[in-house]
Amino acid sequence: MFKFLQYTIILQFILLTISSCTHVNPSTKNLKQPRLRLLHDSGYVTKQEVLPFLLEAKLTDTSDWWSKISNNDTLGQYYRSEKNGYYYMMATAWSNRDSATMEYLIELSKEGDFIGSIEAYGGNWSFGVDGNYYSDFHKVGKYFTTSFSPHGTGYFGTWIHIFDTLVCINELSAIFTGCYSIHGSSNFNPQNIYSTYDIVDSICTVHYFIEEGVDDEKSNDILWDKPTERIIRYKYDGKSWEAEDSSLLKGMDIYY
């Protein structure tokens, strides 16, 4: 399988596929910014609450898709930052312009005024499950996390973005967290990788568990070896997570 990612000291971790980034100074007095009223340190927003804000911020349009979404359906999740008191929200939107579902990571001031946003379309599709249309967005200590899953024929991967502020750049760093691959190992046998992680200060420690498989022609099943563990520490420099020893990633089918 083609390895798109090169193993360098600074893993140029995959983009969150950010195609635009806007930034507005919340202290600007002569410009009225779109405002979203948020009442708690964390919570959810419905279509009825967030659609007028998304329209005013020009993050969506009056697509026909909106008629298929109930006013009470959940379209986003938000948290207040311990770092600056701002709100960070991941919200889903539809538009005729993009002809697709888009996810936006949005930064708002303490009062709920729009500061900036990035398009956070990274390989996940937003499916409505019991009226919920938002992605995996969490807060771990002072950091926020969101994951995405690139996939293809015989391959499914998982990555996680960890950040503490909205960075107006063309790429955000991500950390590889696992995959299932039919021909992923060095000898092109099946490979399954899963992981756990913890974050302390600016260090993220990932425990990888790697299973190598062999196709059993008799049973048509995959026979898996006992998983081996590999521990990699990543350090945050304010923008990127860098593997302290990226050579440890060799042998894992990191593909996107």
N, C-alpha and C positions, 0 to 999 in steps of 0.2 A: 504494500500500500504506500502510495506516495506520501512522503513526510513533508508537509508544508512548513512546519516549524523547525527552524535550526536551533541546535542546542548551544547557546552562547551564555557567557557569564550573566549578562543581563538578558533574561528571556524576553524577547520582544513580544510579550504576551498579547495574544489576539485582541483585535479591536472589538469594541462593543458596537462596531459598525455605526459610528457617529457621522451622520451626513450633514448635520448643521448644529451650530451652537450659538445661542444668543445670550447676551449678558446686558443687564440694565442696572444702573446704580440706584439702589433703593432710596438714597438720600436726595435724588433729583426732585426738586419741589415743583417745577413748572410743568411736569409731565405726569398725568394721572396714569398709574399702572393698573392692569387688571388685578383684582383682589379676590381671594378666596377665604372665607371665614372658617378658621379651624379652631375648635374649642378645647382640644385636649393635646397632651404630649404625643399621642399616637392615636391612630384611628383609620377609618375607611371613608370614602366618599362615593356617593351614588351618582348616577347619570344626572338626575335633577339638580344636584348640588354643583357638579363639576363642569357640565356641558357649557353653561354660559361663560364660565371662566376660560375654557379652552377656546371657545369662539373668539372672545375678546383678545386673548393672547395670540390669536392666529395660528393655533396649533391644530386646528381642524376646520372643517367646513360643514355645510348642511347636506352631508352625504345621505343617500337613501338608506344606508346601513343603520343610521340612528333610529329609524322608525321600527327596526326589529328589536331594539333594546328597550326594556322597560325602564321607567323613571326610577324605580327602586333597585335596579340592578347595580351591583358594586363595580365601579370602574377604576378604583385606585386605593392606594394605601399610603399613609404618611407617618413620619416621625419628626420630632423636634430634635435638633442637634444639641449635644452638650457643649460643643466647641464654640458655637456662635449664637445659639438660640434660634437659628433659622429653621424652617421646615423643609424637609425633603420628601417629595411625593413621586411615586411611580404610578402613572395613569395610562389607560388604554384609550385610543381614539381611532375613529374611522374617517376617511376622507376620500373624495373623488380625485383629489390631486395625486394621492399616493396609490390609489386603487388597491389598498391593502390595510391590514390592521397595523397601527403604529403604537409603540410604547414610548412614553416620554418620561425622563427623569427631570423633575421640575424643582427649582429652588425658589423658596418664598421667604420674605422677610418675617420678622417676629409678628408683624401685624397681618401677614398673609398677602403682602404685595408681591407680584411677580418680579423675580430677579433674572432668572435665566432658565434655559432648558437645553437638553440634548436628546436627540432621537436615540432611543435605546432598543434598536431592533437587532437582536443578536441570534436569530435562528429559532426562537420560540414563536409559536403561534398562540394567540389568546383564544381559548375555547371557553364558551359560557357553560359553566358547571353550577347548577342551582343558582343562576343569576349572578355569578361571579366572573368578571372578565379582566382580572388583574394578574400580574405575574408574581413570581417568587421574590418578595422584597422584605428584608429583615433588618433588625438592628442588633448588633453584637457589641456590647460595651459602647465605646464611642464611635464605632464604625457602622456603616451601612453595607449590606450585601445584596446582590442580586445574581442569579445564575442563568445560564443559557446552555442549550444542548444542540450542538451541531450534529447532524446525522446524514447518513447516506446508505447505500446498499451494503448491508452487512456491518454497519458501523453506527454506534451511538455514543457520543461523548458528553461529558459534563465539565463546565468551567464555572468559576465564581469570580465576580468582581467585588473587591473590598475597598471602600473609600470613606473619607470623612468630610468631603466637601465636593461641590460641583466644580470640576476642572474643565475650563473652556479650551479644550485641545481636540485634536483630531483622533486621538486614541486614548483609551483608558486601559490600564493593565488588567489582566485576568490571571487567575491561577488554575491550572489543570487539576481537576479533582477525580476524574475517573473515565472509564470507557468500557464498552463491550465491542469487540472487534472479531470478525470471523477469521481474518488473516493478519492479525496484528503483531504477533511476536516476531523475533528475528528470524525464525525458521518458518514463518508464514503459517503458524498454527493459531487457533483461536486464543484470545486473551481477554481476561476480564479484570478490570481494575476498579476498586472502590476505595474510599478513604474517609477519615475523620480529621477534623482540624480544630485547633484552638488558637486564640489570639491573645497575646499578652503584650501590652504596650505597642511597640512597632514591629513585633515578631509574630508571624503566623507559622505555626508548626503543623505540617500535614503528615499524617501517617497513611502511607499508601499500602494497600494489600493487593498483591499481584497474583492472579491465578493463570497458569498456563494450561491450555487444553489440547487434547488430541482427538481427532475425529475417529469414532469407532464405527467401522464399516458394517459390523454385524448388527449392532443395535440402532445404527443411524443417530446415535447420541454423541455428545461431547463428554469425554472423560477429563475431569479437572484435577490437577495436582493440588496438593496442600498449598494455601497461599503463603507467599513470602512477604515480609514487611520491609518497607523502606521509608525512612524518615527524612524529610527535607524541610529545612527552615527557610522562610522567605522574609526579607526585611523591607519595610516600607520607608521610602525616602520622601514622602509627601505627594508622590504622583505614581510611582511604579513599585511593584513588589518584585524584588530581585532574589533569585535562588542563591543561597550562599555557596552551593556546590551544584551547578546545573548538570554536571556529568552524571549525577545520580538519576537523572531523567532518561538517560539512554536505555533503550530496551523497552520503553513504554510507548505504546502506539498513540502518540500525541498528534492528532490530525484535525485540521479545520480548513 
